[in-house]
């Protein structure tokens, strides 16, 4: 998934170019901040915190199908936001 492919970017010393990791982290944080609160919560809880959909649904007080919908929409929106940042370089 989007975030799991960047697990090595959590700590600068794990990357060949620490400054690249910092730039990517900043871009992801900025993009996350532009998501609607529920989408942001769903994607952070599931992708970054590693919680299963069932647990995210329980914590947010919504159905599992709704969590999956928010995850899909958040991934799509993050991809769009991050691609537009890449285009500006």
Rosetta blueprint (number, residue, H / E / L):
1 X L
2 X L
3 X L
4 X H
5 X H
6 X H
7 X H
8 X H
9 X H
10 X H
11 X L
12 X H
13 X H
14 X H
15 X L
16 X L
17 X L
18 X H
19 X H
20 X H
21 X H
22 X H
23 X H
24 X H
25 X H
26 X H
27 X H
28 X H
29 X H
30 X H
31 X H
32 X H
33 X H
34 X L
35 X L
36 X L
37 X H
38 X H
39 X H
40 X H
41 X H
42 X H
43 X H
44 X H
45 X H
46 X H
47 X H
48 X H
49 X L
50 X L
51 X L
52 X L
53 X H
54 X H
55 X H
56 X H
57 X H
58 X H
59 X H
60 X H
61 X L
62 X L
63 X L
64 X H
65 X H
66 X H
67 X H
68 X H
69 X H
70 X H
71 X H
72 X H
73 X H
74 X H
75 X H
76 X H
77 X H
78 X H
79 X H
80 X H
81 X H
82 X H
83 X H
84 X H
85 X H
86 X H
87 X H
88 X H
89 X L
